[in-house]
Amino acid sequence: MDEPIPVTRAVDHGTAKLMPDVDRERAWLLTVDGAPQSYVDLDEPTHLEFEYTRRLGHVLDTVARPGRALDVLHLGGGALTLPRYVAATRPGSRQDVVEADKGLLEMVEECLPVPGGTGIELHRADARAWIEAAAPGSADILIADVFGGSRVPAHLTSTAYANAAERVLRPGGVYLANLADAAPFAFLRSQLATFSTVFEEIALIAEPGVLRGRRFGNAVLVASHHPFDTAALARRTAADAFPARVEHGPALRDFIGGAAPVRDEDAVPSPEPPGGSFGIG
């Protein structure tokens, strides 16, 4: 069998590359303009390589009974790592994937096709425009993993956006977001404050070194109107190969401090990562 070769293509928002993993036969790393976007193993869709995807996976595993089919809306497509994970762990789920970069979608469909019958539908659209037009109460889970390059776009950070996301969720629904920041955490604190104005229950999952301000890194925001099992989530994240901490309740309120919710007119993208933070060498 011929060895897989890297694929490079100009897409709508930069240059995308698919690079094979020499250690896993049908696994690929997707980058856009050098920033890692996704890792997917076509033979083992439950394998989550990136730390933040593993944490999102832990939430997905704990917010509903194992195997229960869910309606999931993904904002940001990448190589469809989490849609493939949900399809494998929760057969029968219906999933909509919203990705603004048509060229990237076409590249992934061509090079890393999703098997038929998985319930995954792809849509080329802006994330916020999609949820503002979507039917209310149409999703059990909303996962936001949208980056323009290495930054979360400003229009996906405000209270207006948070309200639009909340509107799409069913009463027991859960919102998840992949964010990135470093000390003094102005962006991350503002996002927690923003979503606290819309949802009663908020949690944050991050590697302890990031929370202590030692380095720039990802953090997963979890928001819901109803309590979720933070103890089970904390056990899973602490036992992971890349241990993380779950912050919620008074400790998280202390972390938010006096941060103000973000209005559309004040919204800014997440900070630019320091050189090499998300690099692959």
TORKOL-4160 file (C-alpha; in steps of 0.2 Angstrom, whole numbers, padded with zeros to 4 digits, m for minus):
281
<pt num="1" X="0000" Y="0000" Z="0000"/>
<pt num="2" X="0006" Y="0017" Z="m0004"/>
<pt num="3" X="0011" Y="0028" Z="0010"/>
<pt num="4" X="m0001" Y="0043" Z="0012"/>
<pt num="5" X="0006" Y="0060" Z="0007"/>
<pt num="6" X="0003" Y="0077" Z="0014"/>
<pt num="7" X="m0011" Y="0087" Z="0005"/>
<pt num="8" X="m0009" Y="0106" Z="0004"/>
<pt num="9" X="m0023" Y="0117" Z="m0003"/>
<pt num="10" X="m0028" Y="0136" Z="m0003"/>
<pt num="11" X="m0045" Y="0137" Z="0006"/>
<pt num="12" X="m0056" Y="0152" Z="0009"/>
<pt num="13" X="m0047" Y="0158" Z="0024"/>
<pt num="14" X="m0029" Y="0153" Z="0021"/>
<pt num="15" X="m0018" Y="0138" Z="0017"/>
<pt num="16" X="m0024" Y="0121" Z="0024"/>
<pt num="17" X="m0013" Y="0106" Z="0026"/>
<pt num="18" X="m0017" Y="0088" Z="0029"/>
<pt num="19" X="m0002" Y="0078" Z="0036"/>
<pt num="20" X="m0002" Y="0060" Z="0039"/>
<pt num="21" X="0003" Y="0053" Z="0056"/>
<pt num="22" X="0017" Y="0041" Z="0054"/>
<pt num="23" X="0012" Y="0031" Z="0070"/>
<pt num="24" X="m0007" Y="0029" Z="0065"/>
<pt num="25" X="m0011" Y="0021" Z="0048"/>
<pt num="26" X="m0026" Y="0032" Z="0044"/>
<pt num="27" X="m0024" Y="0047" Z="0055"/>
<pt num="28" X="m0022" Y="0065" Z="0050"/>
<pt num="29" X="m0017" Y="0082" Z="0057"/>
<pt num="30" X="m0026" Y="0097" Z="0049"/>
<pt num="31" X="m0018" Y="0114" Z="0050"/>
<pt num="32" X="m0023" Y="0131" Z="0043"/>
<pt num="33" X="m0009" Y="0144" Z="0040"/>
<pt num="34" X="0002" Y="0133" Z="0052"/>
<pt num="35" X="m0011" Y="0133" Z="0066"/>
<pt num="36" X="m0017" Y="0115" Z="0071"/>
<pt num="37" X="m0035" Y="0114" Z="0069"/>
<pt num="38" X="m0040" Y="0095" Z="0070"/>
<pt num="39" X="m0033" Y="0078" Z="0072"/>
<pt num="40" X="m0044" Y="0063" Z="0066"/>
<pt num="41" X="m0041" Y="0045" Z="0065"/>
<pt num="42" X="m0052" Y="0038" Z="0052"/>
<pt num="43" X="m0051" Y="0020" Z="0059"/>
<pt num="44" X="m0053" Y="0025" Z="0077"/>
<pt num="45" X="m0065" Y="0040" Z="0078"/>
<pt num="46" X="m0066" Y="0039" Z="0097"/>
<pt num="47" X="m0047" Y="0043" Z="0098"/>
<pt num="48" X="m0046" Y="0061" Z="0103"/>
<pt num="49" X="m0028" Y="0068" Z="0101"/>
<pt num="50" X="m0029" Y="0086" Z="0107"/>
<pt num="51" X="m0031" Y="0090" Z="0125"/>
<pt num="52" X="m0046" Y="0101" Z="0123"/>
<pt num="53" X="m0055" Y="0089" Z="0112"/>
<pt num="54" X="m0053" Y="0076" Z="0125"/>
<pt num="55" X="m0061" Y="0088" Z="0138"/>
<pt num="56" X="m0075" Y="0091" Z="0126"/>
<pt num="57" X="m0077" Y="0073" Z="0124"/>
<pt num="58" X="m0078" Y="0070" Z="0143"/>
<pt num="59" X="m0092" Y="0083" Z="0144"/>
<pt num="60" X="m0101" Y="0074" Z="0130"/>
<pt num="61" X="m0099" Y="0058" Z="0139"/>
<pt num="62" X="m0106" Y="0064" Z="0156"/>
<pt num="63" X="m0120" Y="0076" Z="0151"/>
<pt num="64" X="m0132" Y="0062" Z="0146"/>
<pt num="65" X="m0133" Y="0043" Z="0149"/>
<pt num="66" X="m0120" Y="0033" Z="0138"/>
<pt num="67" X="m0126" Y="0029" Z="0121"/>
<pt num="68" X="m0141" Y="0040" Z="0121"/>
<pt num="69" X="m0143" Y="0049" Z="0104"/>
<pt num="70" X="m0142" Y="0068" Z="0104"/>
<pt num="71" X="m0146" Y="0082" Z="0093"/>
<pt num="72" X="m0129" Y="0091" Z="0092"/>
<pt num="73" X="m0125" Y="0108" Z="0083"/>
<pt num="74" X="m0106" Y="0111" Z="0080"/>
<pt num="75" X="m0100" Y="0128" Z="0076"/>
<pt num="76" X="m0084" Y="0126" Z="0067"/>
<pt num="77" X="m0080" Y="0110" Z="0057"/>
<pt num="78" X="m0061" Y="0107" Z="0055"/>
<pt num="79" X="m0059" Y="0089" Z="0051"/>
<pt num="80" X="m0075" Y="0084" Z="0060"/>
<pt num="81" X="m0066" Y="0076" Z="0074"/>
<pt num="82" X="m0080" Y="0078" Z="0087"/>
<pt num="83" X="m0095" Y="0074" Z="0075"/>
<pt num="84" X="m0086" Y="0058" Z="0071"/>
<pt num="85" X="m0084" Y="0055" Z="0090"/>
<pt num="86" X="m0102" Y="0058" Z="0094"/>
<pt num="87" X="m0108" Y="0047" Z="0079"/>
<pt num="88" X="m0097" Y="0033" Z="0086"/>
<pt num="89" X="m0102" Y="0035" Z="0104"/>
<pt num="90" X="m0120" Y="0040" Z="0102"/>
<pt num="91" X="m0126" Y="0031" Z="0086"/>
<pt num="92" X="m0142" Y="0039" Z="0079"/>
<pt num="93" X="m0137" Y="0056" Z="0084"/>
<pt num="94" X="m0142" Y="0070" Z="0072"/>
<pt num="95" X="m0128" Y="0083" Z="0070"/>
<pt num="96" X="m0127" Y="0099" Z="0060"/>
<pt num="97" X="m0109" Y="0106" Z="0057"/>
<pt num="98" X="m0108" Y="0124" Z="0052"/>
<pt num="99" X="m0092" Y="0130" Z="0044"/>
<pt num="100" X="m0089" Y="0147" Z="0036"/>
<pt num="101" X="m0074" Y="0141" Z="0025"/>
<pt num="102" X="m0082" Y="0132" Z="0010"/>
<pt num="103" X="m0065" Y="0127" Z="0003"/>
<pt num="104" X="m0060" Y="0119" Z="0020"/>
<pt num="105" X="m0076" Y="0109" Z="0020"/>
<pt num="106" X="m0074" Y="0103" Z="0002"/>
<pt num="107" X="m0056" Y="0098" Z="0006"/>
<pt num="108" X="m0062" Y="0088" Z="0021"/>
<pt num="109" X="m0076" Y="0080" Z="0012"/>
<pt num="110" X="m0064" Y="0074" Z="m0002"/>
<pt num="111" X="m0049" Y="0069" Z="0008"/>
<pt num="112" X="m0057" Y="0063" Z="0024"/>
<pt num="113" X="m0075" Y="0058" Z="0020"/>
<pt num="114" X="m0088" Y="0054" Z="0033"/>
<pt num="115" X="m0096" Y="0037" Z="0030"/>
<pt num="116" X="m0114" Y="0037" Z="0025"/>
<pt num="117" X="m0128" Y="0035" Z="0038"/>
<pt num="118" X="m0119" Y="0044" Z="0052"/>
<pt num="119" X="m0132" Y="0058" Z="0053"/>
<pt num="120" X="m0119" Y="0072" Z="0050"/>
<pt num="121" X="m0124" Y="0086" Z="0039"/>
<pt num="122" X="m0112" Y="0100" Z="0034"/>
<pt num="123" X="m0117" Y="0118" Z="0031"/>
<pt num="124" X="m0107" Y="0132" Z="0024"/>
<pt num="125" X="m0112" Y="0147" Z="0034"/>
<pt num="126" X="m0106" Y="0160" Z="0047"/>
<pt num="127" X="m0109" Y="0153" Z="0065"/>
<pt num="128" X="m0118" Y="0167" Z="0072"/>
<pt num="129" X="m0129" Y="0170" Z="0057"/>
<pt num="130" X="m0134" Y="0151" Z="0058"/>
<pt num="131" X="m0139" Y="0151" Z="0076"/>
<pt num="132" X="m0149" Y="0167" Z="0074"/>
<pt num="133" X="m0159" Y="0159" Z="0060"/>
<pt num="134" X="m0160" Y="0142" Z="0068"/>
<pt num="135" X="m0176" Y="0135" Z="0075"/>
<pt num="136" X="m0177" Y="0138" Z="0094"/>
<pt num="137" X="m0175" Y="0123" Z="0105"/>
<pt num="138" X="m0168" Y="0112" Z="0091"/>
<pt num="139" X="m0152" Y="0106" Z="0099"/>
<pt num="140" X="m0147" Y="0096" Z="0115"/>
<pt num="141" X="m0129" Y="0101" Z="0114"/>
<pt num="142" X="m0120" Y="0116" Z="0105"/>
<pt num="143" X="m0101" Y="0115" Z="0103"/>
<pt num="144" X="m0092" Y="0131" Z="0098"/>
<pt num="145" X="m0075" Y="0128" Z="0091"/>
<pt num="146" X="m0073" Y="0143" Z="0080"/>
<pt num="147" X="m0056" Y="0151" Z="0076"/>
<pt num="148" X="m0051" Y="0163" Z="0063"/>
<pt num="149" X="m0033" Y="0158" Z="0062"/>
<pt num="150" X="m0029" Y="0156" Z="0081"/>
<pt num="151" X="m0042" Y="0168" Z="0088"/>
<pt num="152" X="m0060" Y="0167" Z="0092"/>
<pt num="153" X="m0069" Y="0179" Z="0081"/>
<pt num="154" X="m0076" Y="0195" Z="0091"/>
<pt num="155" X="m0094" Y="0192" Z="0085"/>
<pt num="156" X="m0095" Y="0175" Z="0094"/>
<pt num="157" X="m0090" Y="0183" Z="0111"/>
<pt num="158" X="m0105" Y="0195" Z="0116"/>
<pt num="159" X="m0121" Y="0193" Z="0126"/>
<pt num="160" X="m0131" Y="0194" Z="0110"/>
<pt num="161" X="m0121" Y="0179" Z="0104"/>
<pt num="162" X="m0124" Y="0170" Z="0120"/>
<pt num="163" X="m0142" Y="0173" Z="0120"/>
<pt num="164" X="m0143" Y="0167" Z="0102"/>
<pt num="165" X="m0134" Y="0151" Z="0107"/>
<pt num="166" X="m0146" Y="0149" Z="0122"/>
<pt num="167" X="m0161" Y="0151" Z="0111"/>
<pt num="168" X="m0156" Y="0136" Z="0100"/>
<pt num="169" X="m0154" Y="0124" Z="0115"/>
<pt num="170" X="m0168" Y="0114" Z="0123"/>
<pt num="171" X="m0172" Y="0117" Z="0141"/>
<pt num="172" X="m0160" Y="0104" Z="0147"/>
<pt num="173" X="m0147" Y="0108" Z="0134"/>
<pt num="174" X="m0128" Y="0111" Z="0136"/>
<pt num="175" X="m0117" Y="0124" Z="0128"/>
<pt num="176" X="m0098" Y="0120" Z="0126"/>
<pt num="177" X="m0085" Y="0132" Z="0119"/>
<pt num="178" X="m0066" Y="0130" Z="0116"/>
<pt num="179" X="m0058" Y="0146" Z="0121"/>
<pt num="180" X="m0039" Y="0151" Z="0123"/>
<pt num="181" X="m0031" Y="0164" Z="0134"/>
<pt num="182" X="m0016" Y="0167" Z="0147"/>
<pt num="183" X="m0014" Y="0177" Z="0163"/>
<pt num="184" X="m0021" Y="0189" Z="0167"/>
<pt num="185" X="m0036" Y="0181" Z="0158"/>
<pt num="186" X="m0045" Y="0196" Z="0153"/>
<pt num="187" X="m0053" Y="0187" Z="0138"/>
<pt num="188" X="m0058" Y="0171" Z="0148"/>
<pt num="189" X="m0065" Y="0181" Z="0163"/>
<pt num="190" X="m0075" Y="0191" Z="0151"/>
<pt num="191" X="m0082" Y="0176" Z="0142"/>
<pt num="192" X="m0087" Y="0168" Z="0159"/>
<pt num="193" X="m0095" Y="0184" Z="0164"/>
<pt num="194" X="m0105" Y="0185" Z="0148"/>
<pt num="195" X="m0112" Y="0167" Z="0148"/>
<pt num="196" X="m0116" Y="0169" Z="0167"/>
<pt num="197" X="m0129" Y="0182" Z="0162"/>
<pt num="198" X="m0138" Y="0170" Z="0151"/>
<pt num="199" X="m0135" Y="0153" Z="0160"/>
<pt num="200" X="m0137" Y="0148" Z="0178"/>
<pt num="201" X="m0124" Y="0134" Z="0178"/>
<pt num="202" X="m0106" Y="0138" Z="0172"/>
<pt num="203" X="m0090" Y="0128" Z="0173"/>
<pt num="204" X="m0073" Y="0129" Z="0166"/>
<pt num="205" X="m0060" Y="0115" Z="0162"/>
<pt num="206" X="m0042" Y="0119" Z="0160"/>
<pt num="207" X="m0025" Y="0112" Z="0163"/>
<pt num="208" X="m0019" Y="0118" Z="0180"/>
<pt num="209" X="m0003" Y="0126" Z="0173"/>
<pt num="210" X="m0014" Y="0137" Z="0162"/>
<pt num="211" X="m0025" Y="0142" Z="0177"/>
<pt num="212" X="m0010" Y="0146" Z="0187"/>
<pt num="213" X="m0004" Y="0158" Z="0173"/>
<pt num="214" X="0011" Y="0148" Z="0168"/>
<pt num="215" X="0007" Y="0147" Z="0150"/>
<pt num="216" X="m0006" Y="0151" Z="0136"/>
<pt num="217" X="m0018" Y="0137" Z="0133"/>
<pt num="218" X="m0036" Y="0131" Z="0129"/>
<pt num="219" X="m0050" Y="0131" Z="0142"/>
<pt num="220" X="m0067" Y="0123" Z="0139"/>
<pt num="221" X="m0082" Y="0133" Z="0145"/>
<pt num="222" X="m0098" Y="0123" Z="0150"/>
<pt num="223" X="m0115" Y="0132" Z="0152"/>
<pt num="224" X="m0132" Y="0126" Z="0156"/>
<pt num="225" X="m0148" Y="0131" Z="0164"/>
<pt num="226" X="m0148" Y="0115" Z="0175"/>
<pt num="227" X="m0134" Y="0107" Z="0186"/>
<pt num="228" X="m0123" Y="0094" Z="0178"/>
<pt num="229" X="m0112" Y="0081" Z="0186"/>
<pt num="230" X="m0097" Y="0091" Z="0189"/>
<pt num="231" X="m0090" Y="0078" Z="0201"/>
<pt num="232" X="m0090" Y="0065" Z="0187"/>
<pt num="233" X="m0083" Y="0077" Z="0175"/>
<pt num="234" X="m0069" Y="0081" Z="0187"/>
<pt num="235" X="m0065" Y="0063" Z="0190"/>
<pt num="236" X="m0063" Y="0060" Z="0171"/>
<pt num="237" X="m0053" Y="0076" Z="0168"/>
<pt num="238" X="m0041" Y="0072" Z="0183"/>
<pt num="239" X="m0038" Y="0054" Z="0177"/>
<pt num="240" X="m0035" Y="0059" Z="0159"/>
<pt num="241" X="m0018" Y="0057" Z="0151"/>
<pt num="242" X="m0018" Y="0076" Z="0151"/>
<pt num="243" X="m0025" Y="0080" Z="0168"/>
<pt num="244" X="m0036" Y="0095" Z="0170"/>
<pt num="245" X="m0046" Y="0104" Z="0183"/>
<pt num="246" X="m0065" Y="0108" Z="0184"/>
<pt num="247" X="m0069" Y="0125" Z="0191"/>
<pt num="248" X="m0086" Y="0130" Z="0196"/>
<pt num="249" X="m0096" Y="0137" Z="0210"/>
<pt num="250" X="m0088" Y="0150" Z="0222"/>
<pt num="251" X="m0071" Y="0147" Z="0215"/>
<pt num="252" X="m0076" Y="0151" Z="0198"/>
<pt num="253" X="m0085" Y="0166" Z="0204"/>
<pt num="254" X="m0069" Y="0172" Z="0212"/>
<pt num="255" X="m0060" Y="0169" Z="0196"/>
<pt num="256" X="m0072" Y="0180" Z="0186"/>
<pt num="257" X="m0070" Y="0194" Z="0199"/>
<pt num="258" X="m0076" Y="0210" Z="0192"/>
<pt num="259" X="m0076" Y="0206" Z="0174"/>
<pt num="260" X="m0090" Y="0213" Z="0164"/>
<pt num="261" X="m0101" Y="0205" Z="0151"/>
<pt num="262" X="m0096" Y="0209" Z="0133"/>
<pt num="263" X="m0108" Y="0219" Z="0122"/>
<pt num="264" X="m0107" Y="0218" Z="0103"/>
<pt num="265" X="m0100" Y="0236" Z="0102"/>
<pt num="266" X="m0086" Y="0231" Z="0114"/>
<pt num="267" X="m0082" Y="0214" Z="0107"/>
<pt num="268" X="m0064" Y="0209" Z="0102"/>
<pt num="269" X="m0056" Y="0193" Z="0097"/>
<pt num="270" X="m0047" Y="0182" Z="0109"/>
<pt num="271" X="m0029" Y="0186" Z="0111"/>
<pt num="272" X="m0016" Y="0181" Z="0098"/>
<pt num="273" X="m0006" Y="0166" Z="0105"/>
<pt num="274" X="0012" Y="0169" Z="0108"/>
<pt num="275" X="0024" Y="0162" Z="0095"/>
<pt num="276" X="0024" Y="0143" Z="0096"/>
<pt num="277" X="0009" Y="0141" Z="0108"/>
<pt num="278" X="m0001" Y="0131" Z="0095"/>
<pt num="279" X="0014" Y="0127" Z="0084"/>
<pt num="280" X="0019" Y="0111" Z="0077"/>
<pt num="281" X="0037" Y="0115" Z="0074"/>
